[in-house]
């Protein structure tokens, strides 16, 4: 039945194309040889595209981070004995400047209307400003009832942040006027050697001033890409996607740190460090008093205090900084950076790097003030009768610690079950379990339960240590080592309903309007590219990447034809996940999936629809953690926010693995956490009347 519907649906489109097919092929035979590329994709167009792409690549060969740290003043009094009795520590990480890359002229066009959350808009703007380098400039335009220039392009990031904090929200939305003013400001004052771009956090509503689409031609003329960021689930995606696509930018459905890094990367900025973990270990006599900027996670131990900061990424030339206060509870000369005090990160080449914090000392003396005098002792009283000698207490035998974990091969974000229940105390009971997740000498968690869960958001080898304490204070330790692999747990939200429509190029409708790409259409695309002629009904000429997309869609249908039935998928290593979802189907997922980039020939998810007597392949789904993921020239994939999933099937938003609760409100333990996922559905098994890339199928 489905095949008959597909044939009827596509017959008109194919007949129309056959009329031009012979003529195109004849023209192609002549031009293909003159272009020097035959029937392949090595002609002049391809070379030009590669040249532009090479110019846009960031520079990966940069030196390591610069670490700066200072303490002011470096001589203080013991807390409460004089002044000053506190010192301020400043710690900064500085990404090496990329002298080969272009500086940026960034214009923030900010929506102050009542239909968006102004605090969220301001936070997004602040994040962009904080990630600029000394070579960059930033300007601010905002719009509500009208548009205004709040700050001309300047290298002064502190001034930009001050301007941002002083701005107030408005009511109406003059989006078109705001974009026009921002583009004009860039066109007038941009530097010839700088990359210009406009970032606009907005919901796309416009009820005052000129229409937003009126600025597209001006942005195209000036070569200024627009990067709209949706500020609500009701954002006008079609308008914002069009503004981005036609100016060379990208529309993002919502803001995340991945979006922030993606925009900078598209603008030629190099990410010099990812997954940055800063650890500073203060000696026991030093007291952490609080942070003024970028507060750390604080763990207070018996002999030390450990501070840790997680920085998702650092760009070339960016300065990340934290400031905090400390005091001292005793006199002496203290080295503030006890072991371990290091910066750990992954560099641009994917290598793990560890840098020690610089040596830093603090001299502590007793100030001119003095503590209150102790109370005089009471007058001695009549001596009491001597107490009887206590019974001798037998020696305490220390406990015995044991540790194991499940599953044996965990992946990032998967909850790992650590079990110390086989630990025992020969002459008493165990009262406490302390857990060190990275074997760095600091216990991260304390519990009375010998069974706990922990998850790691990054792949790598980890050594875990548990310390058990008995009812008389004796301790014992056990360690185990595990390897956390890259990827996601099978079924990690890939069965979620990705509802939004991705951005599909307009020219592609000529080939996919009947829901299938045939071999004949592949030849048609190849011939049009070789002949350098328009797609009928448009003024668009195919690029080599466009032709490759058509070929890959055609090839995908042939590749997955081997999995027409679920039994074949299971034999190939796919695992059923979840129940049947109306409009989407039944999901079969690879046990391990999610590589660095989605590939057309390795779909991680197969979708099956019901048919009489069983199941039939309906489509496939590709999943990525990169908001800039593009496959078949289709971008802006629907997303599923970063979440913690629990064993009772519930889900809770959690931006980071560290934020994921160990159990939900009903007491169900966490099963896994995943970052924001982006999914592209392709209906290659059963034709979807709503489109080849539609997120749902009305007949399933």
Residue pairs with C-beta under 8 A, 6 or more apart in sequence:
2 686
2 687
5 687
6 514
6 515
6 516
6 687
9 514
9 515
9 687
9 689
10 513
10 514
10 515
10 516
13 513
13 514
14 514
14 518
14 520
16 536
17 520
17 521
17 524
18 520
20 536
21 520
21 523
21 524
21 527
24 524
24 527
24 528
24 531
24 533
25 523
25 527
27 527
27 531
27 533
28 526
28 527
28 528
28 530
28 531
31 530
31 531
31 532
32 38
32 39
32 43
32 530
32 531
35 43
35 44
35 530
36 42
36 43
36 44
37 43
37 44
37 46
37 530
39 526
39 530
41 529
41 544
41 547
41 548
43 530
43 544
45 529
45 532
45 543
45 544
46 544
49 543
49 544
49 545
56 266
56 268
57 268
58 98
58 101
58 265
58 268
58 269
58 270
58 271
58 316
58 348
59 98
59 100
59 101
59 270
59 316
60 270
60 348
60 349
61 348
62 95
62 96
62 98
62 270
62 272
62 316
62 348
63 96
64 96
64 347
64 353
64 355
65 93
65 94
65 95
65 96
65 272
65 273
65 314
65 343
65 345
65 353
65 355
66 93
66 94
66 96
67 91
67 92
67 93
67 94
67 343
67 355
67 357
67 358
68 90
68 91
68 92
68 94
68 358
69 89
69 90
69 91
69 92
69 337
69 357
69 358
69 360
70 89
70 90
70 360
71 87
71 88
71 89
71 90
71 326
71 336
71 360
71 361
71 362
72 87
72 88
72 90
73 84
73 87
74 87
74 361
74 362
74 363
75 362
75 363
75 364
75 365
76 84
76 85
76 86
76 87
76 327
76 328
76 362
76 363
76 364
77 83
77 84
77 85
77 364
77 365
77 366
77 367
77 369
78 85
78 328
78 329
78 330
78 331
78 364
78 365
78 366
78 367
79 85
79 86
79 287
79 327
79 328
79 329
80 369
80 371
81 366
81 367
81 369
81 370
81 371
82 366
82 367
82 368
82 369
83 367
83 369
85 327
85 328
85 367
86 289
86 325
86 326
86 327
87 325
87 326
87 327
87 362
88 292
88 323
88 324
88 325
89 323
89 324
89 325
89 326
89 336
89 360
90 321
90 322
90 323
91 278
91 280
91 321
91 322
91 323
91 357
92 319
92 320
92 321
92 322
93 273
93 276
93 278
93 311
93 314
93 319
93 320
93 321
93 343
94 317
94 318
94 319
94 320
95 133
95 272
95 273
95 314
95 315
95 316
95 317
95 318
95 319
96 272
96 316
96 317
97 133
97 134
97 135
97 316
97 317
98 269
98 270
98 316
98 317
101 268
101 269
101 270
101 316
102 193
102 194
102 195
102 268
103 133
103 135
103 136
103 137
103 191
103 193
103 194
103 195
104 132
104 135
104 136
104 137
104 194
104 195
104 196
104 197
104 267
104 269
105 136
105 137
105 139
105 153
105 186
105 189
105 190
105 191
105 194
105 195
105 196
105 197
106 128
106 132
106 136
106 137
106 138
106 139
106 197
106 199
107 138
107 139
107 140
107 141
107 153
107 182
107 183
107 185
107 186
107 196
107 197
107 198
107 199
108 125
108 128
108 129
108 138
108 139
108 140
108 141
108 198
108 199
108 200
109 141
109 142
109 143
109 178
109 179
109 181
109 182
109 198
109 199
109 200
109 202
110 121
110 122
110 125
110 140
110 141
110 142
110 143
110 167
110 178
110 200
110 201
111 121
111 142
111 143
111 144
111 173
111 175
111 178
111 200
111 201
111 202
111 203
111 231
112 118
112 121
112 142
112 143
112 144
112 167
112 168
112 169
112 170
113 143
113 144
113 169
113 170
113 171
113 172
113 173
113 205
114 169
114 170
114 171
114 172
115 173
115 203
115 205
115 232
116 201
116 202
116 203
116 231
116 232
117 231
118 168
118 169
120 201
120 231
120 255
121 201
121 231
122 164
122 165
122 167
124 201
124 229
124 255
125 140
125 164
125 201
126 161
126 164
127 257
127 260
128 138
128 199
128 260
128 263
129 138
129 157
129 160
129 161
129 164
130 157
130 318
130 320
131 260
131 264
131 315
131 318
132 138
132 157
132 317
132 318
133 315
133 316
133 317
133 318
133 319
134 155
134 317
135 155
135 317
136 155
136 194
136 317
137 153
137 154
137 155
137 191
137 194
138 151
138 153
138 154
138 157
138 160
139 149
139 151
139 152
139 153
139 154
139 182
139 185
139 186
139 189
140 149
140 150
140 151
140 160
140 163
140 164
140 167
141 147
141 148
141 149
141 150
141 178
141 181
141 182
141 185
142 148
142 150
142 167
142 178
143 173
143 174
143 175
143 177
143 178
143 181
143 209
144 169
144 170
144 171
144 172
144 173
144 174
145 170
145 171
145 172
145 174
145 208
146 174
146 177
146 208
146 209
147 174
147 177
147 178
147 180
147 181
147 209
148 181
149 181
149 185
150 163
150 167
151 159
151 160
151 163
152 185
152 189
153 185
153 186
153 189
153 190
154 160
172 207
172 208
173 202
173 205
173 206
173 207
173 208
174 206
174 208
174 209
174 210
175 200
175 202
175 204
175 205
175 206
175 209
175 212
176 206
176 209
176 210
176 211
176 212
176 213
176 214
176 215
177 208
177 209
177 210
178 200
179 198
179 200
179 212
179 215
179 219
179 226
179 243
180 210
180 214
180 215
180 218
182 198
182 200
183 198
183 215
183 218
183 219
183 222
183 224
184 218
186 196
186 198
186 222
186 224
187 218
187 222
187 224
190 196
195 267
195 268
196 222
196 223
196 224
197 224
197 225
197 226
197 227
197 249
197 263
197 267
198 219
198 224
198 225
198 226
198 227
198 249
199 227
199 229
199 263
200 226
200 227
200 228
200 229
201 228
201 229
201 231
201 255
202 228
202 229
202 230
202 231
202 235
202 240
203 230
203 231
203 232
203 234
203 235
203 236
204 212
204 228
204 230
204 235
204 236
204 237
204 239
204 240
205 236
206 212
212 239
212 243
213 239
213 242
213 243
215 243
216 242
216 243
216 246
216 247
219 225
219 226
219 247
220 246
220 247
223 248
224 247
225 244
225 247
225 248
225 249
225 266
226 243
226 244
226 247
226 249
227 244
227 249
227 250
227 251
227 252
227 263
228 240
228 243
228 244
228 249
228 251
228 252
229 251
229 252
229 254
229 255
229 259
230 237
230 240
230 251
230 252
230 253
230 254
231 254
235 253
237 251
237 253
237 500
237 501
237 636
240 251
241 251
241 503
241 636
243 249
243 251
244 250
244 251
245 251
245 503
245 635
250 262
250 263
250 266
250 628
250 635
250 636
251 503
251 636
252 259
252 262
252 263
252 627
252 636
253 500
253 636
253 638
253 639
254 639
254 641
256 627
256 642
256 655
256 676
257 312
257 313
258 625
258 626
258 627
258 675
258 676
259 627
261 271
261 312
261 313
261 315
262 626
262 627
262 628
264 271
264 315
265 271
265 628
266 628
269 315
269 316
270 315
270 316
270 348
271 313
271 314
271 315
271 316
271 348
272 314
272 315
272 316
272 347
272 348
273 311
273 313
273 314
273 345
273 346
273 347
273 348
273 353
274 312
274 313
274 345
274 346
275 312
275 313
275 345
275 346
275 458
276 309
276 310
276 311
276 312
276 313
276 314
276 320
276 343
276 344
276 345
277 308
277 309
277 310
277 311
277 343
277 344
277 345
278 296
278 308
278 309
278 311
278 342
278 343
279 306
279 307
279 308
279 340
279 341
279 342
279 343
279 344
279 440
280 296
280 306
280 307
280 308
280 336
280 337
280 341
280 357
281 304
281 305
281 306
281 307
281 337
281 338
281 339
281 340
281 341
281 441
281 442
282 288
282 304
282 305
282 306
282 307
282 326
282 336
282 338
283 303
283 304
283 334
283 335
283 336
283 338
284 302
284 303
284 304
284 305
285 328
285 329
285 330
285 332
285 334
285 364
286 305
286 326
286 327
286 328
286 329
286 334
286 336
286 362
287 305
287 326
287 327
287 328
287 329
288 298
288 300
288 305
288 307
288 324
288 325
288 326
289 324
289 325
289 326
289 327
290 324
290 325
291 322
291 323
291 324
291 325
292 323
292 324
292 325
293 321
293 322
293 323
293 324
294 309
294 320
294 321
294 322
294 323
295 322
295 324
296 307
296 308
296 309
296 322
296 324
297 307
297 308
297 309
297 310
298 305
298 306
298 307
299 305
299 306
299 308
299 442
299 443
299 444
301 442
301 443
304 338
304 442
306 440
306 442
307 324
309 322
310 656
310 658
311 320
314 320
314 345
326 336
326 362
328 334
328 362
328 364
330 364
331 364
331 365
331 366
332 364
333 361
333 362
333 363
333 364
334 361
334 362
334 363
334 364
335 359
335 360
335 361
336 360
336 361
336 362
337 356
337 357
337 358
337 359
337 360
339 441
340 440
340 441
341 356
341 357
342 354
342 355
342 356
342 357
343 354
343 355
343 356
343 357
344 352
344 353
344 354
345 352
345 353
346 352
346 353
347 353
352 460
394 427
396 427
396 428
396 470
396 472
396 473
396 474
397 425
397 426
397 427
397 474
398 470
398 474
398 475
398 476
399 423
399 424
399 425
399 426
399 428
399 430
399 468
399 469
399 470
399 474
399 475
399 476
400 423
400 424
400 425
400 426
400 476
401 420
401 423
401 466
401 467
401 468
401 476
401 477
401 478
402 420
402 422
402 423
402 478
403 418
403 419
403 420
403 423
403 464
403 466
403 478
403 479
403 480
404 418
404 419
404 422
404 480
405 416
405 417
405 418
405 419
405 464
405 480
405 482
406 416
406 417
406 419
407 414
407 416
407 417
409 483
409 485
410 416
410 456
410 482
410 484
410 485
411 459
411 484
411 485
411 486
411 487
411 488
411 489
411 592
412 455
412 456
412 457
412 458
412 459
412 484
412 485
412 486
412 487
412 488
413 455
413 456
413 457
413 488
413 489
413 492
413 657
413 672
413 673
413 674
413 675
414 455
414 489
414 671
414 672
415 453
415 454
415 455
415 669
415 670
415 671
415 672
415 673
416 453
416 454
416 455
416 456
416 482
417 451
417 452
417 453
418 435
418 451
418 452
418 453
418 454
418 464
418 466
419 450
419 451
420 433
420 450
420 451
420 466
420 468
420 478
421 450
421 451
423 430
423 433
423 450
423 466
423 468
423 476
423 478
424 430
425 468
425 470
425 471
425 474
428 470
428 471
428 472
429 470
429 471
430 450
430 468
430 469
430 470
430 471
431 448
431 469
431 470
431 471
432 446
432 447
432 448
432 468
432 469
433 446
433 447
433 448
433 449
433 450
433 452
433 466
433 467
433 468
433 469
434 443
434 445
434 446
434 447
434 466
434 467
434 468
434 469
435 443
435 444
435 445
435 446
435 447
435 452
435 454
435 464
435 465
435 466
436 442
436 443
436 444
436 464
436 465
436 466
436 467
437 444
437 445
437 454
437 456
437 462
437 464
438 444
438 462
438 463
438 464
439 462
439 463
439 464
439 465
439 479
443 465
443 467
445 452
445 454
452 662
453 662
453 669
453 670
454 464
455 657
455 660
455 670
455 672
455 673
456 462
456 484
456 657
457 656
457 657
457 658
457 673
457 675
458 484
459 484
459 485
459 486
460 483
460 484
461 481
461 482
461 483
461 484
462 481
462 482
462 483
462 484
463 479
463 480
463 481
464 479
464 480
464 481
464 482
465 477
465 478
465 479
466 477
466 478
466 479
467 475
467 476
467 477
468 475
468 476
468 477
468 478
469 475
485 592
486 594
487 592
487 593
487 594
487 595
488 593
488 594
488 623
488 672
488 674
489 671
489 672
489 674
490 575
490 577
490 589
490 590
490 591
490 592
490 593
491 575
491 577
491 578
491 587
491 589
492 645
492 672
492 674
492 677
493 640
493 643
493 645
493 651
493 674
493 677
494 577
494 587
494 589
494 604
494 605
494 621
494 623
494 677
494 679
495 577
495 578
495 581
495 584
495 587
495 589
496 640
496 677
496 679
497 581
497 583
497 584
497 695
497 696
498 621
498 637
498 638
498 639
498 640
498 679
498 681
498 695
499 638
499 695
499 696
500 638
500 639
500 695
501 638
501 691
501 693
501 694
501 695
502 634
502 635
502 636
502 637
502 638
502 680
502 693
502 695
503 634
503 635
503 636
504 512
504 634
504 691
504 693
505 546
505 633
505 634
506 538
506 540
507 535
507 538
507 540
507 542
507 546
508 546
508 549
508 633
510 535
510 536
510 537
510 538
511 517
511 521
511 524
511 525
511 550
511 553
512 553
512 691
512 692
514 687
515 683
515 687
515 688
515 689
515 691
515 692
516 557
516 684
516 687
516 692
517 550
517 553
517 554
517 557
518 554
519 554
521 550
521 554
522 550
522 551
522 554
525 542
525 546
525 547
525 550
525 551
526 547
526 551
528 534
528 535
528 541
528 542
529 541
529 542
529 543
529 544
529 546
529 547
532 541
533 541
534 540
534 541
535 541
535 542
545 633
546 633
549 632
549 633
549 634
552 600
552 601
552 631
552 632
553 600
553 632
553 682
553 684
553 692
555 600
555 601
556 600
556 601
556 603
556 620
556 682
556 684
557 684
557 685
559 601
559 603
560 603
560 606
560 617
560 620
560 684
560 685
561 617
562 568
562 572
563 569
563 572
563 574
563 588
563 606
563 617
564 616
564 617
564 685
565 614
565 615
565 616
565 617
566 576
566 586
566 588
566 608
566 615
569 588
569 606
570 576
570 588
573 590
573 591
574 588
574 589
574 590
574 591
574 606
575 588
575 589
575 590
575 591
576 586
576 587
576 588
576 589
577 587
577 588
577 589
578 587
579 586
580 586
580 610
581 587
582 700
583 696
583 697
583 698
583 700
584 607
584 681
584 696
584 697
584 700
585 607
585 608
585 609
585 618
585 619
585 697
585 700
586 607
586 608
586 609
586 615
587 605
587 606
587 607
587 621
588 605
588 606
588 607
588 608
589 604
589 605
589 606
590 604
590 605
593 604
593 605
593 623
594 604
594 623
594 624
594 625
595 602
597 624
597 626
597 629
598 604
598 622
598 623
598 624
598 629
598 631
598 680
600 631
600 632
603 620
603 621
603 622
603 682
604 621
604 622
604 623
605 620
605 621
605 622
605 623
606 617
606 620
607 617
607 618
607 619
607 620
607 621
607 681
607 685
608 615
608 616
608 617
608 618
609 615
609 616
609 618
609 685
609 686
609 697
609 699
609 700
610 616
610 700
616 685
616 686
617 684
617 685
617 686
618 683
618 685
618 686
618 697
618 700
619 681
619 682
619 683
619 684
619 685
619 686
619 688
619 697
620 681
620 682
620 684
621 679
621 680
621 681
621 682
622 629
622 631
622 679
622 680
622 682
623 677
623 678
623 679
624 637
624 677
624 678
624 679
625 675
625 676
625 677
625 678
626 678
627 639
627 676
627 678
628 635
629 635
629 637
629 678
629 680
631 680
632 682
632 693
634 680
634 693
637 678
637 679
637 680
638 678
638 679
638 680
638 695
639 676
639 677
639 678
639 679
640 676
640 677
640 678
640 679
641 653
641 676
642 653
642 654
642 655
642 656
642 673
642 674
642 675
642 676
643 651
643 652
643 653
643 654
643 673
643 674
644 651
644 652
644 653
644 654
644 660
644 661
644 670
644 672
644 673
645 651
645 670
645 671
645 672
645 673
645 674
646 652
646 663
646 664
646 668
646 669
646 670
646 671
647 668
647 669
647 670
647 671
648 664
648 666
648 668
650 664
650 666
650 668
652 660
652 661
652 664
654 660
654 661
654 673
657 673
660 670
660 673
661 670
662 669
662 670
663 669
663 670
664 670
680 693
681 693
681 694
681 695
682 692
682 693
683 692
683 693
683 694
683 697
684 692
686 697
686 699
686 700
688 694
688 697
688 698
688 699
689 698
689 699
690 696
690 697
690 698
